[in-house]
Amino acid sequence: MKKKLLFVFNPKSGKGLIKDHLVNIVDIMTKAGYMITIYPTQSQGDAIRKVRKKAKKYDLVVCCGGDGTLDEVVTGMEQSDVNVPIGYIPAGSTNDFANSLGIPKDMEKAAETAVLGNPFPCDVGSFNNDTFVYVAAFGLFTEVSYQTSQQMKNILGHAAYILEGAKHIMDITSYRMKVMHDDEEIEDEFIYGMVTNSLSVGGFKGISGPDVLLDDGLFEVTLIKMPKNPIELNKILGGLTNRENDNELIYSFKTNELHITSDEEVPWTLDGEFGGAHSDLTIKNLNKQITIMC
């Protein structure tokens, strides 16, 4: 009896890049011995609903799109209460998680990895009642990484992140927050924060720190304090560029769970998509909760 594969793809990701590869991708899946159901997403949240309802009927779920599409498929899998392996064919602009997993950028090669690769039990994040794959973030730089062109990133690296962020300096919004983790409490005014499980964020490698493992049950957390003057601002930018661990303006730590409260609702992004505004948050690492084909 043939194995069953659900192929969910976002036809708009990467300027519709999949249209030129769809036939070859389906052929690769067929040759791997799968009976395929193809489903192009119709709207935001569509992949969540499809995977939640149908995942248990399949041996493998493969998605094609950007990090947001992968986020929806993983969320749907979490809500389905089954752990069917997920294959990922990246077609977005940043594809941070695929890069962290070593999934090829070439779509046909990524399709081969999806159906012939090795299953890797991977951590994901619980964000109150939501799920994220590799990053939850708030504040100043939240949208910067997605506004910076890939060409600029390739040429300037971390400097591109900082230059783009500098354009927003006059619009800095800070948030008074209390962050609790591992019997420690931090209370301060922050302009940016990220909770990550990835080797790169927004296309920048190394920005989440050293010794990152995707299956260790730990997040890498970065919180940036509100600078009081231009000298402190320069120190923050330098700390982001050089990943200094002794910068008193940047909190960096690893944890499996944190609780964040604030007086006002703070807007967050999850894997580059809007994750709502929250004043009371519990973020947990779900160790080896999903299986990705690598």
LINVEN-V743434 format. One record per helix or strand of 3 or more residues. SS is the DSSP state (2 for helix, 1 for strand). FROM is the first residue (numbers start at 1). TO is the last residue. Records with the same first field share a line. If there is no record, write none. Layout:
SS = FROM-TO + FROM-TO
This chain:
1 = 3-9 + 34-40 + 60-65 + 86-90 + 119-127 + 130-132 + 135-139 + 175-181 + 184-196 + 219-225 + 250-255 + 257-270 + 273-293
2 = 13-15 + 17-20 + 22-31 + 46-57 + 67-80 + 96-101 + 107-116 + 144-147 + 150-156 + 158-166 + 169-171 + 230-242
